[in-house]
Each structure stands twice: as C-alpha cells, then as structure tokens.
Amino acid sequence: MNYQELLQKTEEEVIQFYKVHSDDKLFYHNLGHVREVLERTKRIANHYQLDDRNFYLVCAAACFHDTGYLVTDHAVHEQKSAELARSFLTSIEVDEETIAIIEKCIMATHMPQMPETLLEKILCDADLFNLGTDDFKEKTRQLKKEEEAFRQQKINGLDWRSETIHMLEKHQFHTDYCQLLLNAAKAENLERIKNRQEAKLNKVMASENLTTDGNDPNILTITEESEKKNKKKNKDNIPERGIETMFRVSAANNVRISSMADSKAHILISVNTILISVILGFLLKNLSENKNLIIPTVMLLGVSLVTIIYSLLATRPVIAQKGGTFTKEQVDNKNVNLLFFGTYFNMDFEDYEYGIKAVMADKDFLYSTLTKDIFWQGKVLGRKYGYLTKAYSIFMYGLIISVVSYSIAISFFG
C-alpha cells in the first residue's frame, strides 16, 4: 500500500470537507487548526521515526480529529469525527484494522486525554501543542471567541481564566519529546495567566472598596503597577527558560542519536561475526576441493573483518582528556567542561565540588559549560558516524564485490 499517496488523498478529503461545511463561528477549530495539528503530528512522528504505516495512521487521525465540530454538538465531536473518518476510509477500501486504530487515536483526544499507545500520545500532544508555545495567549483568545459565538453570550473573563488555569494544572504532555520541549513554556503560560487572574481579582476587590470607602484613587494604581511588574518579570524570564529548554532537547537528542549509532554498529558486528563463523566452519573445509573459491573467500573474510574493526571503533569509548583532571586555574578562566566525566574522573571530590560551585554561581559560566558539553557530544557523534559510515560502505560494496567474485569463480573456473 502506498501510504504517502493515501495520506495525500486523506488531506485533500478533509480540506474539501472544511470548505463545504465552513462555519464562521469556528474561530479556533477551523481548517487552520487542523493544518497546525497535522504539521505538529508529522514533526513529533518524525522524531520517533515511525514507519510509513504508523506515520499514516497518526496523520490521518490528525486530519479528521476535529471534523465533528462542523456537523454535530461540540460535546460529542470526537465520536462524530471518528465516524466521518470511518466513512471516508471505507469508501477508499482501507482495511478494518487501520480504520479502528485511527478511530482510537481520534477518541483519545477527548478531554481529559488518556492516550494509551504512542500514536495516541503523539496526536494528543499535537492537538494541545500550543499550551507550551508563545501562541498560547492568542489561541486562548480565539477559543473564547468561538465559545461566545456558540453560546451567543459573553463569557466572564474571570470565569474563563479560572477554567483555563484548571485545565493547564491538570494537563500533561504524554510524549517525552513534548515534555522536554514544551513543559517549561507551559509552566510560564500558567504562571502568567495566574498573575493576570490575581491582578484582575485584586482590581475587582479594589473597585468594591472604592464604592464602600469613598473612592481611594491609590488602590487601582497599586494594582495596575503590580500587574505591570508581573508582566515585565514574566517577559524577562522567557529567554532563560527557552535557552534551558534548548539545552535539554539538544542533550536528549544527542543521547538518542548516539544510542542509535551504537545499535547500528552492533548489528554490523553481529552479522559479520556470524558470517565469519559460517565461512570458517563450512567453506574452509571444502576449499581444498574448490581452490577456485579461495580468492573470493579470502576477500569476504577481509570485508567482514574490516567492517567489524570500523564498527568497534565507532562504539569504542574515548574518555581520556588530559588525564581526567583539571586545575583551579582552568575553572577560574572558565575554559573547562565539568559536565563530561572524562574531565574529572581522576579528581578528588573537593576539587570537583569547587568547580561545580563556580559553575552554579555564574550564569555565563554555566551556559558556556553547557555549550561546551553539547559541542563535544557533537564531536563524539561525528566520530561515531564517520566510522559507522565507512563500516556500512565497506560491508555493502565488499559484499557486492565478493558475490561477483564467487559468481566468476564458479562460472569460469569451477
């Protein structure tokens, strides 16, 4: 099955559905929202390197997950969205198992979200991705405007913020990717809306005091000043949180990529070890009778051996970095990476503690150390993948040449 072509048909169907059933009241749950959720779903799915089938399943669910808003009551829109997905997928002869998985993904977005599988978790996180982004305020405003349009009445700001705060406090991202990427920004959004709510409540209380006590003009002024300070404080904190999130995501990605490299190297080592065992165990016994196979056999043994060597070089740990020690001078000059164990494994604890305290006491030193750590992780990954690329190339081309050599030896010299 061509899943790429199938996804294109699904996207076209949903776009057409939104155009036909367009509703001016949908300020939030419109085609733009679907496109955003689909883009974020693809982004998270690519992070987890889903195969073509699973990639299609979660993306198809993302396409249909809110279509029910166009044709039914909002409270049961997930059920209707699942039905619409089933109807379309059945019409293009998609199998029942695929349809059932897509339906489950759509139903998992029902609040409160309780996804079970990775695909369900990916869709749920993509659906509420904006809770951890700078777009949160604008998206919340659009959602409030949509609710007011359907209720045909204004929603009290205090009530709306109270519901939003409750939702943010109860919500959690389900994939480790979104947890690392969005949790810090979500916490900032929650803190910001709490401050806003507190300021508004103080303002209401101050207004009541104005009526009762004879209009004290200082009460509102103090509240407004406090609100401005809170806004400035939150704004100033945003870059630091963003930087910390960047470091966390980068470090996690490097660890994941390193693990993938080790797995690939282990596969090559295992395959070639088995290949050498087979050659030594079976073919060499019969080489005296088949002397024409000596050269191809030696070539194949050489290819396997060199492949194993490069695979081992890719996974071989390198820890020595100036003997595993650093000096106080290096710490004072801020030119040492205290996060890499190769820097300090021969140190006394007191000396290492001195360095760590110096890092924690100086924000610039801390960020510089984190930057060095990410940089050297990248250097190590470059070395790993350099050896790994050579190992795969040697194995692939060497195997081809060996097979051709065997064919020539058997055909012309057998």
C-alpha positions in Angstrom: 0.0 0.0 0.0 1.3 3.5 -0.9 0.8 5.3 2.4 2.1 8.6 1.0 -0.5 8.6 -1.7 -3.1 7.6 0.8 -2.2 10.5 3.1 -2.5 12.9 0.2 -6.0 11.7 -0.6 -6.9 12.0 3.1 -5.6 15.5 3.4 -7.5 16.6 0.2 -10.7 15.0 1.5 -10.5 16.9 4.8 -9.7 20.2 3.2 -12.7 19.8 0.9 -14.9 18.8 3.8 -13.9 22.0 5.7 -14.6 24.1 2.6 -18.1 22.6 2.1 -19.1 22.8 5.8 -17.4 26.1 6.6 -18.7 27.7 9.8 -17.9 31.4 10.6 -18.3 30.6 14.3 -15.3 28.4 14.3 -12.6 30.9 15.2 -10.3 28.2 16.7 -11.4 24.7 15.5 -11.1 25.6 11.8 -9.0 24.4 8.9 -6.1 26.4 10.2 -6.1 24.5 13.4 -6.2 21.1 11.5 -3.2 22.1 9.4 -1.3 23.1 12.6 -2.1 19.9 14.3 -1.2 17.9 11.2 2.2 19.7 10.9 3.0 19.1 14.6 1.9 15.5 14.3 4.3 15.0 11.5 7.0 16.7 13.4 6.6 14.5 16.5 6.2 11.4 14.4 9.4 12.1 12.6 11.2 12.4 15.9 10.1 8.9 16.8 11.0 7.7 13.3 7.7 5.9 12.7 7.4 3.6 9.7 5.2 4.5 6.8 2.1 2.8 8.1 2.1 4.2 11.6 3.0 7.7 10.2 -0.1 7.5 8.0 -2.3 6.3 10.9 -1.5 9.1 13.2 -1.6 11.8 10.4 -4.9 10.5 9.1 -6.3 10.8 12.7 -4.9 14.3 12.9 -6.7 15.3 9.7 -10.1 14.0 10.9 -9.8 14.6 14.7 -12.0 17.8 14.8 -14.2 17.4 11.7 -17.1 16.6 14.0 -17.2 20.3 15.1 -18.6 21.1 11.7 -21.6 18.8 11.8 -22.6 18.0 15.4 -22.7 19.1 19.0 -19.2 20.0 20.4 -19.6 17.8 23.4 -19.6 14.6 21.2 -17.5 15.9 18.3 -14.8 13.2 18.7 -17.3 10.4 18.1 -18.6 12.1 15.0 -15.1 12.8 13.8 -14.3 9.1 14.1 -17.5 8.2 12.2 -16.5 10.6 9.4 -13.1 9.1 9.2 -14.5 5.6 9.0 -16.9 6.6 6.3 -14.2 8.1 4.1 -11.6 5.3 4.7 -14.2 2.6 4.0 -15.1 4.3 0.7 -11.4 4.0 -0.4 -11.2 0.4 0.8 -8.9 0.8 3.7 -8.8 -2.3 5.9 -10.7 -2.5 9.2 -7.7 -2.8 11.4 -6.3 0.5 10.1 -9.7 2.3 10.5 -10.0 1.0 14.1 -6.6 2.4 15.1 -7.4 5.8 13.5 -10.7 5.9 15.4 -9.0 5.1 18.7 -6.5 7.9 18.1 -9.3 10.4 17.5 -11.2 9.3 20.6 -8.1 9.7 22.7 -8.2 13.5 22.2 -11.4 13.6 24.2 -10.8 15.7 27.4 -9.4 14.7 29.8 -6.9 13.0 27.5 -5.9 9.4 28.4 -3.9 8.0 25.5 -2.5 4.5 25.7 -0.4 3.9 22.6 2.4 6.0 21.2 0.3 7.1 18.2 -2.5 8.3 20.6 0.0 10.2 22.7 1.5 11.9 19.6 -1.9 13.1 18.4 -2.9 14.3 21.9 0.3 16.3 22.3 0.0 17.7 18.8 -3.6 18.8 19.5 -2.7 20.7 22.6 0.8 21.7 21.4 0.1 25.4 21.8 -0.2 25.1 25.6 3.6 25.2 25.6 4.2 27.9 22.9 4.1 31.7 22.6 0.8 31.3 20.7 -1.0 30.2 23.8 -2.5 33.6 24.6 -3.8 34.2 21.1 -5.1 30.7 20.7 -6.9 31.0 24.1 -8.5 34.3 22.9 -9.7 32.6 19.7 -11.2 29.7 21.7 -13.0 32.1 24.0 -14.4 34.0 21.0 -15.6 30.7 19.5 -17.3 29.6 22.7 -19.0 33.0 23.0 -20.2 32.7 19.4 -21.9 29.3 20.0 -23.3 30.3 23.4 -24.5 33.6 22.0 -23.3 35.4 25.1 -20.2 37.0 26.6 -18.1 34.8 28.9 -16.8 36.5 32.1 -13.0 36.9 31.9 -12.5 35.7 35.5 -14.5 32.5 34.8 -12.7 31.8 31.6 -9.3 32.3 33.1 -10.3 30.1 36.1 -11.3 27.3 33.7 -8.1 27.7 31.7 -5.9 27.6 34.9 -7.7 24.4 36.0 -7.1 22.8 32.6 -3.4 23.7 32.5 -2.9 22.4 36.0 -4.5 19.1 35.1 -2.9 18.7 31.7 0.3 16.9 31.0 2.2 16.2 27.8 2.4 12.4 27.1 5.5 12.1 24.8 8.9 12.7 26.2 9.6 14.9 23.2 6.9 17.4 24.1 7.7 17.2 27.8 11.3 18.3 27.1 10.3 20.8 24.5 7.2 22.4 25.9 6.9 21.9 29.7 8.9 24.9 30.7 6.9 27.3 28.4 3.6 25.7 29.6 4.7 26.5 33.2 5.4 30.1 32.1 2.0 30.4 30.4 0.3 29.0 33.6 2.2 31.4 35.8 1.4 34.3 33.5 -2.4 33.6 33.5 -2.4 33.1 37.2 -0.8 36.5 37.7 -3.3 38.0 35.4 -6.1 36.4 37.3 -4.8 37.6 40.6 -4.4 41.1 39.3 -7.9 41.2 38.0 -9.3 39.8 41.3 -7.4 42.5 43.2 -8.8 45.0 40.8 -12.4 43.8 41.4 -11.8 43.9 45.2 -10.3 47.3 44.9 -13.3 48.6 42.9 -15.6 47.3 45.6 -13.5 49.2 48.2 -13.8 52.3 46.1 -17.6 52.2 46.3 -17.6 51.5 50.0 -14.8 53.7 51.3 -15.3 56.8 49.2 -13.1 56.4 46.2 -9.5 55.9 47.2 -7.6 56.6 43.9 -4.4 54.8 45.1 -5.9 51.3 45.2 -6.3 50.8 41.4 -3.0 52.5 40.8 -1.1 50.0 43.0 -2.9 47.0 41.4 -2.0 48.2 37.9 1.6 48.8 38.9 1.7 45.3 40.4 0.3 43.9 37.2 2.8 45.7 35.0 5.7 44.4 37.2 4.4 40.8 36.9 4.2 41.2 33.1 7.7 42.5 32.9 9.0 39.8 35.3 7.4 37.0 33.1 8.7 38.6 29.9 12.3 38.8 31.3 12.2 35.1 32.3 11.1 33.8 28.9 14.6 33.8 27.2 16.3 31.9 30.0 13.6 29.2 30.1 13.8 28.9 26.3 17.6 28.5 26.5 17.3 25.9 29.1 14.8 24.0 27.1 17.1 24.2 24.1 19.9 22.6 26.1 17.7 19.9 27.4 16.3 19.0 24.0 19.8 19.1 22.4 21.3 16.8 25.1 18.4 14.3 24.9 18.6 14.2 21.0 22.4 13.6 21.2 21.9 10.8 23.6 19.2 9.2 21.4 21.3 9.6 18.2 24.4 8.1 20.0 22.3 5.1 21.1 21.1 4.6 17.5 24.7 4.7 16.3 25.7 2.0 18.8 22.7 -0.2 17.8 23.7 0.1 14.1 27.3 -0.8 14.9 26.1 -3.8 17.0 24.0 -5.1 14.1 27.1 -4.9 11.8 29.3 -6.7 14.3 26.7 -9.4 14.9 26.1 -10.0 11.1 29.8 -10.1 10.2 30.7 -12.3 13.2 28.1 -14.9 12.1 29.4 -14.5 8.5 33.0 -15.2 9.6 31.8 -18.2 11.7 30.0 -19.7 8.7 32.9 -19.2 6.4 35.4 -20.7 8.8 33.1 -23.5 9.8 31.9 -24.7 6.5 33.6 -23.2 3.4 37.2 -23.6 4.5 36.8 -27.4 5.0 35.9 -27.7 1.3 38.5 -25.2 -0.1 41.0 -28.0 -0.9 38.4 -29.4 -3.3 37.3 -25.9 -4.6 40.5 -24.0 -5.0 38.8 -21.6 -7.3 36.9 -20.2 -4.3 40.0 -19.3 -2.3 40.3 -15.8 -3.5 36.6 -14.9 -3.1 36.5 -16.4 0.3 39.6 -14.5 1.5 38.0 -11.3 0.1 34.8 -12.0 2.0 36.7 -12.7 5.2 38.7 -9.5 4.7 35.5 -7.4 4.2 33.9 -8.8 7.3 37.0 -8.3 9.4 37.5 -4.7 8.3 33.7 -4.0 8.8 33.9 -5.3 12.4 37.0 -3.2 13.1 35.3 0.0 12.0 32.1 -0.9 13.9 34.2 -1.5 17.0 36.0 1.9 16.5 32.5 3.5 16.3 31.5 2.1 19.7 34.8 2.2 21.4 34.7 4.7 24.4 37.1 7.5 24.5 37.4 9.0 28.0 41.0 10.3 28.3 41.0 14.1 28.4 44.3 15.4 29.8 44.4 12.5 32.3 40.9 13.1 33.7 41.9 16.2 35.8 41.5 19.9 35.7 43.1 22.8 37.6 41.5 25.7 39.6 43.2 28.0 37.1 41.1 26.4 34.3 37.9 26.9 36.4 38.8 30.5 37.1 39.4 31.1 33.4 36.1 29.3 32.5 37.7 27.0 29.9 36.9 23.6 31.2 33.8 21.3 30.7 32.8 20.0 34.1 29.8 18.0 32.7 31.9 15.4 30.8 33.2 12.7 33.1 36.4 12.4 31.1 37.4 15.8 32.5 37.3 14.8 36.2 37.4 11.0 36.7 40.8 11.2 38.3 39.9 14.2 40.5 39.3 14.4 44.3 35.8 15.3 45.2 36.7 18.5 46.9 38.4 19.9 43.7 35.4 18.8 41.6 33.0 20.4 44.1 34.9 23.7 43.8 34.5 23.7 40.1 30.8 22.8 40.2 30.0 25.5 42.7 31.9 28.0 40.5 29.7 26.9 37.5 26.4 27.2 39.6 27.4 30.7 40.9 28.0 32.1 37.4 25.2 32.1 34.8 27.6 32.8 31.9 30.0 30.1 33.0 27.0 27.7 33.3 25.8 28.4 29.8 29.4 28.2 28.5 29.8 24.8 30.1 26.5 23.5 28.7 27.5 24.8 25.3 30.9 23.0 25.5 29.1 19.8 26.5 26.7 19.9 23.6 29.7 20.7 21.3 31.8 17.8 22.4 28.8 15.5 22.3 28.5 16.5 18.6 32.2 15.8 18.1 31.8 12.3 19.5 28.8 11.7 17.4 30.7 12.9 14.3 33.5 10.4 15.1 30.9 7.6 15.7 29.0 8.2 12.5 32.2 8.7 10.5 33.4 5.2 11.4 29.9 3.8 11.0 29.5 5.2 7.5 32.8 3.6 6.5 31.8 0.3 8.0 28.5 0.2 6.1 30.1 1.3 2.9 32.9 -1.4 3.2 30.3 -4.0 4.0 27.9 -3.1 1.2 30.5 -2.7 -1.6 32.7 -5.5 -0.3 29.7 -7.9 -0.2 28.8 -7.0 -3.8 32.4 -7.5 -5.0 32.6 -10.8 -3.1 29.4 -12.1 -4.6 30.5 -11.1 -8.0 33.9 -12.8 -7.4 32.1 -16.0 -6.3 30.0 -15.9 -9.4 33.0 -15.5 -11.7 35.0 -18.2 -9.8 32.1 -20.7 -10.1 31.2 -19.8 -13.7 34.6 -19.7 -15.3 36.9 -21.7 -13.0 34.5 -24.3 -11.5 
